[in-house]
Amino acid sequence: MAGPRDHDSGQMRLAAVVIAVAMVTWIAVQWLGSHYGLASKWAYLADLAAIGAFVWSLVVTWRIWRRRNNA
């Protein structure tokens, strides 16, 4: 049976992957937008998506930190 630490480590790995993928995708969209002259609305959309991913990762990390401090 998996304990709470196993669940936390899985969530931390997921948060790390989300941060990495969001950053690489954001950089790629910014580069593609400037290289191909795409409309700035696509850059804003990529910015909002990246911010959403970072906020989600921050919330997940904060909840894990709180759960570990209360245990």
PDB file as gemmi writes it, atoms N, CA and C in Angstrom:
CRYST1    1.000    1.000    1.000  90.00  90.00  90.00 P 1                      
ATOM      1  N   MET A   1       0.852  -1.178   0.000  1.00  0.00           N  
ATOM      2  CA  MET A   1       0.000   0.000   0.000  1.00  0.00           C  
ATOM      3  C   MET A   1       0.895   1.237   0.000  1.00  0.00           C  
ATOM      4  N   ALA A   2       0.565   2.212  -0.810  1.00  0.00           N  
ATOM      5  CA  ALA A   2       1.344   3.444  -0.909  1.00  0.00           C  
ATOM      6  C   ALA A   2       0.984   4.384   0.234  1.00  0.00           C  
ATOM      7  N   GLY A   3       1.997   4.969   0.827  1.00  0.00           N  
ATOM      8  CA  GLY A   3       1.791   5.906   1.923  1.00  0.00           C  
ATOM      9  C   GLY A   3       1.670   7.332   1.422  1.00  0.00           C  
ATOM     10  N   PRO A   4       1.450   8.277   2.335  1.00  0.00           N  
ATOM     11  CA  PRO A   4       1.311   9.674   1.934  1.00  0.00           C  
ATOM     12  C   PRO A   4       2.582  10.244   1.334  1.00  0.00           C  
ATOM     13  N   ARG A   5       3.747   9.749   1.757  1.00  0.00           N  
ATOM     14  CA  ARG A   5       5.014  10.240   1.190  1.00  0.00           C  
ATOM     15  C   ARG A   5       5.140   9.848  -0.278  1.00  0.00           C  
ATOM     16  N   ASP A   6       4.685   8.626  -0.629  1.00  0.00           N  
ATOM     17  CA  ASP A   6       4.719   8.201  -2.026  1.00  0.00           C  
ATOM     18  C   ASP A   6       3.810   9.067  -2.878  1.00  0.00           C  
ATOM     19  N   HIS A   7       2.642   9.385  -2.338  1.00  0.00           N  
ATOM     20  CA  HIS A   7       1.698  10.247  -3.047  1.00  0.00           C  
ATOM     21  C   HIS A   7       2.303  11.636  -3.233  1.00  0.00           C  
ATOM     22  N   ASP A   8       2.955  12.158  -2.201  1.00  0.00           N  
ATOM     23  CA  ASP A   8       3.574  13.482  -2.286  1.00  0.00           C  
ATOM     24  C   ASP A   8       4.699  13.506  -3.306  1.00  0.00           C  
ATOM     25  N   SER A   9       5.510  12.464  -3.332  1.00  0.00           N  
ATOM     26  CA  SER A   9       6.621  12.454  -4.282  1.00  0.00           C  
ATOM     27  C   SER A   9       6.102  12.383  -5.718  1.00  0.00           C  
ATOM     28  N   GLY A  10       5.017  11.664  -5.934  1.00  0.00           N  
ATOM     29  CA  GLY A  10       4.421  11.622  -7.262  1.00  0.00           C  
ATOM     30  C   GLY A  10       3.872  12.978  -7.680  1.00  0.00           C  
ATOM     31  N   GLN A  11       3.234  13.671  -6.743  1.00  0.00           N  
ATOM     32  CA  GLN A  11       2.717  15.001  -7.049  1.00  0.00           C  
ATOM     33  C   GLN A  11       3.844  16.005  -7.291  1.00  0.00           C  
ATOM     34  N   MET A  12       4.935  15.859  -6.539  1.00  0.00           N  
ATOM     35  CA  MET A  12       6.073  16.761  -6.758  1.00  0.00           C  
ATOM     36  C   MET A  12       6.701  16.521  -8.126  1.00  0.00           C  
ATOM     37  N   ARG A  13       6.795  15.261  -8.542  1.00  0.00           N  
ATOM     38  CA  ARG A  13       7.307  14.964  -9.880  1.00  0.00           C  
ATOM     39  C   ARG A  13       6.399  15.552 -10.950  1.00  0.00           C  
ATOM     40  N   LEU A  14       5.091  15.433 -10.745  1.00  0.00           N  
ATOM     41  CA  LEU A  14       4.136  15.994 -11.701  1.00  0.00           C  
ATOM     42  C   LEU A  14       4.278  17.514 -11.785  1.00  0.00           C  
ATOM     43  N   ALA A  15       4.406  18.163 -10.641  1.00  0.00           N  
ATOM     44  CA  ALA A  15       4.582  19.620 -10.633  1.00  0.00           C  
ATOM     45  C   ALA A  15       5.872  20.015 -11.352  1.00  0.00           C  
ATOM     46  N   ALA A  16       6.937  19.251 -11.149  1.00  0.00           N  
ATOM     47  CA  ALA A  16       8.209  19.554 -11.812  1.00  0.00           C  
ATOM     48  C   ALA A  16       8.088  19.387 -13.326  1.00  0.00           C  
ATOM     49  N   VAL A  17       7.397  18.345 -13.763  1.00  0.00           N  
ATOM     50  CA  VAL A  17       7.211  18.127 -15.200  1.00  0.00           C  
ATOM     51  C   VAL A  17       6.359  19.238 -15.795  1.00  0.00           C  
ATOM     52  N   VAL A  18       5.321  19.660 -15.092  1.00  0.00           N  
ATOM     53  CA  VAL A  18       4.465  20.746 -15.584  1.00  0.00           C  
ATOM     54  C   VAL A  18       5.276  22.038 -15.721  1.00  0.00           C  
ATOM     55  N   ILE A  19       6.120  22.341 -14.745  1.00  0.00           N  
ATOM     56  CA  ILE A  19       6.949  23.542 -14.818  1.00  0.00           C  
ATOM     57  C   ILE A  19       7.892  23.468 -16.015  1.00  0.00           C  
ATOM     58  N   ALA A  20       8.561  22.325 -16.189  1.00  0.00           N  
ATOM     59  CA  ALA A  20       9.517  22.177 -17.285  1.00  0.00           C  
ATOM     60  C   ALA A  20       8.840  22.271 -18.651  1.00  0.00           C  
ATOM     61  N   VAL A  21       7.724  21.576 -18.807  1.00  0.00           N  
ATOM     62  CA  VAL A  21       7.011  21.593 -20.094  1.00  0.00           C  
ATOM     63  C   VAL A  21       6.456  22.983 -20.377  1.00  0.00           C  
ATOM     64  N   ALA A  22       5.926  23.650 -19.362  1.00  0.00           N  
ATOM     65  CA  ALA A  22       5.390  25.000 -19.555  1.00  0.00           C  
ATOM     66  C   ALA A  22       6.491  25.962 -19.985  1.00  0.00           C  
ATOM     67  N   MET A  23       7.653  25.849 -19.370  1.00  0.00           N  
ATOM     68  CA  MET A  23       8.744  26.769 -19.706  1.00  0.00           C  
ATOM     69  C   MET A  23       9.254  26.527 -21.124  1.00  0.00           C  
ATOM     70  N   VAL A  24       9.470  25.258 -21.490  1.00  0.00           N  
ATOM     71  CA  VAL A  24       9.966  24.944 -22.831  1.00  0.00           C  
ATOM     72  C   VAL A  24       8.928  25.341 -23.887  1.00  0.00           C  
ATOM     73  N   THR A  25       7.663  25.053 -23.624  1.00  0.00           N  
ATOM     74  CA  THR A  25       6.609  25.419 -24.568  1.00  0.00           C  
ATOM     75  C   THR A  25       6.503  26.931 -24.706  1.00  0.00           C  
ATOM     76  N   TRP A  26       6.595  27.644 -23.595  1.00  0.00           N  
ATOM     77  CA  TRP A  26       6.504  29.108 -23.636  1.00  0.00           C  
ATOM     78  C   TRP A  26       7.647  29.692 -24.459  1.00  0.00           C  
ATOM     79  N   ILE A  27       8.860  29.202 -24.230  1.00  0.00           N  
ATOM     80  CA  ILE A  27      10.015  29.693 -24.996  1.00  0.00           C  
ATOM     81  C   ILE A  27       9.841  29.375 -26.477  1.00  0.00           C  
ATOM     82  N   ALA A  28       9.373  28.172 -26.801  1.00  0.00           N  
ATOM     83  CA  ALA A  28       9.181  27.786 -28.199  1.00  0.00           C  
ATOM     84  C   ALA A  28       8.133  28.661 -28.874  1.00  0.00           C  
ATOM     85  N   VAL A  29       7.029  28.924 -28.181  1.00  0.00           N  
ATOM     86  CA  VAL A  29       5.980  29.767 -28.779  1.00  0.00           C  
ATOM     87  C   VAL A  29       6.488  31.187 -28.983  1.00  0.00           C  
ATOM     88  N   GLN A  30       7.251  31.709 -28.034  1.00  0.00           N  
ATOM     89  CA  GLN A  30       7.805  33.051 -28.190  1.00  0.00           C  
ATOM     90  C   GLN A  30       8.752  33.111 -29.395  1.00  0.00           C  
ATOM     91  N   TRP A  31       9.603  32.096 -29.525  1.00  0.00           N  
ATOM     92  CA  TRP A  31      10.536  32.070 -30.644  1.00  0.00           C  
ATOM     93  C   TRP A  31       9.794  31.921 -31.976  1.00  0.00           C  
ATOM     94  N   LEU A  32       8.843  30.980 -32.025  1.00  0.00           N  
ATOM     95  CA  LEU A  32       8.087  30.780 -33.254  1.00  0.00           C  
ATOM     96  C   LEU A  32       7.301  32.033 -33.635  1.00  0.00           C  
ATOM     97  N   GLY A  33       6.741  32.700 -32.636  1.00  0.00           N  
ATOM     98  CA  GLY A  33       5.981  33.921 -32.918  1.00  0.00           C  
ATOM     99  C   GLY A  33       6.841  35.014 -33.515  1.00  0.00           C  
ATOM    100  N   SER A  34       8.049  35.188 -32.982  1.00  0.00           N  
ATOM    101  CA  SER A  34       8.928  36.229 -33.535  1.00  0.00           C  
ATOM    102  C   SER A  34       9.524  35.797 -34.868  1.00  0.00           C  
ATOM    103  N   HIS A  35       9.787  34.519 -35.030  1.00  0.00           N  
ATOM    104  CA  HIS A  35      10.401  34.029 -36.262  1.00  0.00           C  
ATOM    105  C   HIS A  35       9.427  34.068 -37.441  1.00  0.00           C  
ATOM    106  N   TYR A  36       8.191  33.702 -37.203  1.00  0.00           N  
ATOM    107  CA  TYR A  36       7.194  33.651 -38.274  1.00  0.00           C  
ATOM    108  C   TYR A  36       6.274  34.863 -38.299  1.00  0.00           C  
ATOM    109  N   GLY A  37       6.464  35.792 -37.393  1.00  0.00           N  
ATOM    110  CA  GLY A  37       5.664  37.009 -37.385  1.00  0.00           C  
ATOM    111  C   GLY A  37       4.202  36.777 -37.024  1.00  0.00           C  
ATOM    112  N   LEU A  38       3.943  35.873 -36.094  1.00  0.00           N  
ATOM    113  CA  LEU A  38       2.564  35.612 -35.682  1.00  0.00           C  
ATOM    114  C   LEU A  38       2.008  36.803 -34.901  1.00  0.00           C  
ATOM    115  N   ALA A  39       0.700  36.869 -34.822  1.00  0.00           N  
ATOM    116  CA  ALA A  39       0.038  37.960 -34.110  1.00  0.00           C  
ATOM    117  C   ALA A  39       0.386  37.894 -32.623  1.00  0.00           C  
ATOM    118  N   SER A  40       0.397  39.051 -32.002  1.00  0.00           N  
ATOM    119  CA  SER A  40       0.784  39.116 -30.585  1.00  0.00           C  
ATOM    120  C   SER A  40      -0.243  38.430 -29.674  1.00  0.00           C  
ATOM    121  N   LYS A  41      -1.464  38.226 -30.158  1.00  0.00           N  
ATOM    122  CA  LYS A  41      -2.457  37.543 -29.325  1.00  0.00           C  
ATOM    123  C   LYS A  41      -2.017  36.126 -28.996  1.00  0.00           C  
ATOM    124  N   TRP A  42      -1.232  35.487 -29.865  1.00  0.00           N  
ATOM    125  CA  TRP A  42      -0.738  34.142 -29.581  1.00  0.00           C  
ATOM    126  C   TRP A  42       0.329  34.170 -28.496  1.00  0.00           C  
ATOM    127  N   ALA A  43       1.121  35.221 -28.479  1.00  0.00           N  
ATOM    128  CA  ALA A  43       2.117  35.372 -27.411  1.00  0.00           C  
ATOM    129  C   ALA A  43       1.408  35.587 -26.077  1.00  0.00           C  
ATOM    130  N   TYR A  44       0.360  36.379 -26.067  1.00  0.00           N  
ATOM    131  CA  TYR A  44      -0.400  36.603 -24.836  1.00  0.00           C  
ATOM    132  C   TYR A  44      -1.078  35.310 -24.363  1.00  0.00           C  
ATOM    133  N   LEU A  45      -1.575  34.530 -25.302  1.00  0.00           N  
ATOM    134  CA  LEU A  45      -2.197  33.259 -24.949  1.00  0.00           C  
ATOM    135  C   LEU A  45      -1.164  32.308 -24.334  1.00  0.00           C  
ATOM    136  N   ALA A  46       0.031  32.278 -24.916  1.00  0.00           N  
ATOM    137  CA  ALA A  46       1.100  31.439 -24.357  1.00  0.00           C  
ATOM    138  C   ALA A  46       1.505  31.938 -22.976  1.00  0.00           C  
ATOM    139  N   ASP A  47       1.547  33.261 -22.800  1.00  0.00           N  
ATOM    140  CA  ASP A  47       1.871  33.831 -21.484  1.00  0.00           C  
ATOM    141  C   ASP A  47       0.843  33.412 -20.437  1.00  0.00           C  
ATOM    142  N   LEU A  48      -0.426  33.511 -20.782  1.00  0.00           N  
ATOM    143  CA  LEU A  48      -1.485  33.131 -19.838  1.00  0.00           C  
ATOM    144  C   LEU A  48      -1.450  31.640 -19.514  1.00  0.00           C  
ATOM    145  N   ALA A  49      -1.195  30.813 -20.519  1.00  0.00           N  
ATOM    146  CA  ALA A  49      -1.106  29.373 -20.280  1.00  0.00           C  
ATOM    147  C   ALA A  49       0.077  29.047 -19.366  1.00  0.00           C  
ATOM    148  N   ALA A  50       1.220  29.701 -19.593  1.00  0.00           N  
ATOM    149  CA  ALA A  50       2.393  29.465 -18.751  1.00  0.00           C  
ATOM    150  C   ALA A  50       2.139  29.940 -17.326  1.00  0.00           C  
ATOM    151  N   ILE A  51       1.524  31.092 -17.172  1.00  0.00           N  
ATOM    152  CA  ILE A  51       1.206  31.597 -15.836  1.00  0.00           C  
ATOM    153  C   ILE A  51       0.259  30.634 -15.124  1.00  0.00           C  
ATOM    154  N   GLY A  52      -0.730  30.127 -15.833  1.00  0.00           N  
ATOM    155  CA  GLY A  52      -1.650  29.158 -15.247  1.00  0.00           C  
ATOM    156  C   GLY A  52      -0.927  27.900 -14.778  1.00  0.00           C  
ATOM    157  N   ALA A  53       0.003  27.405 -15.586  1.00  0.00           N  
ATOM    158  CA  ALA A  53       0.767  26.210 -15.207  1.00  0.00           C  
ATOM    159  C   ALA A  53       1.635  26.489 -13.989  1.00  0.00           C  
ATOM    160  N   PHE A  54       2.267  27.668 -13.942  1.00  0.00           N  
ATOM    161  CA  PHE A  54       3.115  28.005 -12.802  1.00  0.00           C  
ATOM    162  C   PHE A  54       2.300  28.189 -11.528  1.00  0.00           C  
ATOM    163  N   VAL A  55       1.147  28.804 -11.629  1.00  0.00           N  
ATOM    164  CA  VAL A  55       0.294  28.980 -10.450  1.00  0.00           C  
ATOM    165  C   VAL A  55      -0.194  27.628  -9.957  1.00  0.00           C  
ATOM    166  N   TRP A  56      -0.599  26.747 -10.869  1.00  0.00           N  
ATOM    167  CA  TRP A  56      -1.033  25.406 -10.470  1.00  0.00           C  
ATOM    168  C   TRP A  56       0.100  24.668  -9.757  1.00  0.00           C  
ATOM    169  N   SER A  57       1.296  24.741 -10.304  1.00  0.00           N  
ATOM    170  CA  SER A  57       2.444  24.073  -9.680  1.00  0.00           C  
ATOM    171  C   SER A  57       2.761  24.667  -8.319  1.00  0.00           C  
ATOM    172  N   LEU A  58       2.638  25.973  -8.182  1.00  0.00           N  
ATOM    173  CA  LEU A  58       2.873  26.619  -6.896  1.00  0.00           C  
ATOM    174  C   LEU A  58       1.854  26.155  -5.867  1.00  0.00           C  
ATOM    175  N   VAL A  59       0.593  26.068  -6.252  1.00  0.00           N  
ATOM    176  CA  VAL A  59      -0.459  25.616  -5.329  1.00  0.00           C  
ATOM    177  C   VAL A  59      -0.225  24.168  -4.913  1.00  0.00           C  
ATOM    178  N   VAL A  60       0.119  23.302  -5.856  1.00  0.00           N  
ATOM    179  CA  VAL A  60       0.379  21.903  -5.530  1.00  0.00           C  
ATOM    180  C   VAL A  60       1.569  21.796  -4.580  1.00  0.00           C  
ATOM    181  N   THR A  61       2.641  22.515  -4.867  1.00  0.00           N  
ATOM    182  CA  THR A  61       3.832  22.481  -4.018  1.00  0.00           C  
ATOM    183  C   THR A  61       3.524  23.023  -2.630  1.00  0.00           C  
ATOM    184  N   TRP A  62       2.751  24.077  -2.553  1.00  0.00           N  
ATOM    185  CA  TRP A  62       2.395  24.666  -1.251  1.00  0.00           C  
ATOM    186  C   TRP A  62       1.559  23.681  -0.429  1.00  0.00           C  
ATOM    187  N   ARG A  63       0.610  23.007  -1.090  1.00  0.00           N  
ATOM    188  CA  ARG A  63      -0.221  22.033  -0.369  1.00  0.00           C  
ATOM    189  C   ARG A  63       0.614  20.870   0.156  1.00  0.00           C  
ATOM    190  N   ILE A  64       1.585  20.409  -0.615  1.00  0.00           N  
ATOM    191  CA  ILE A  64       2.460  19.333  -0.151  1.00  0.00           C  
ATOM    192  C   ILE A  64       3.299  19.815   1.027  1.00  0.00           C  
ATOM    193  N   TRP A  65       3.815  21.008   0.931  1.00  0.00           N  
ATOM    194  CA  TRP A  65       4.617  21.570   2.016  1.00  0.00           C  
ATOM    195  C   TRP A  65       3.794  21.681   3.295  1.00  0.00           C  
ATOM    196  N   ARG A  66       2.567  22.160   3.182  1.00  0.00           N  
ATOM    197  CA  ARG A  66       1.693  22.277   4.348  1.00  0.00           C  
ATOM    198  C   ARG A  66       1.363  20.905   4.937  1.00  0.00           C  
ATOM    199  N   ARG A  67       1.095  19.939   4.071  1.00  0.00           N  
ATOM    200  CA  ARG A  67       0.763  18.594   4.540  1.00  0.00           C  
ATOM    201  C   ARG A  67       1.957  17.968   5.270  1.00  0.00           C  
ATOM    202  N   ARG A  68       3.156  18.183   4.774  1.00  0.00           N  
ATOM    203  CA  ARG A  68       4.345  17.635   5.438  1.00  0.00           C  
ATOM    204  C   ARG A  68       4.641  18.338   6.756  1.00  0.00           C  
ATOM    205  N   ASN A  69       4.360  19.628   6.846  1.00  0.00           N  
ATOM    206  CA  ASN A  69       4.596  20.357   8.095  1.00  0.00           C  
ATOM    207  C   ASN A  69       3.569  19.987   9.165  1.00  0.00           C  
ATOM    208  N   ASN A  70       2.359  19.623   8.760  1.00  0.00           N  
ATOM    209  CA  ASN A  70       1.318  19.259   9.725  1.00  0.00           C  
ATOM    210  C   ASN A  70       1.439  17.814  10.188  1.00  0.00           C  
ATOM    211  N   ALA A  71       2.196  17.006   9.459  1.00  0.00           N  
ATOM    212  CA  ALA A  71       2.323  15.582   9.815  1.00  0.00           C  
ATOM    213  C   ALA A  71       3.320  15.357  10.931  1.00  0.00           C  
TER     214      ALA A  71                                                      
END                                                                             
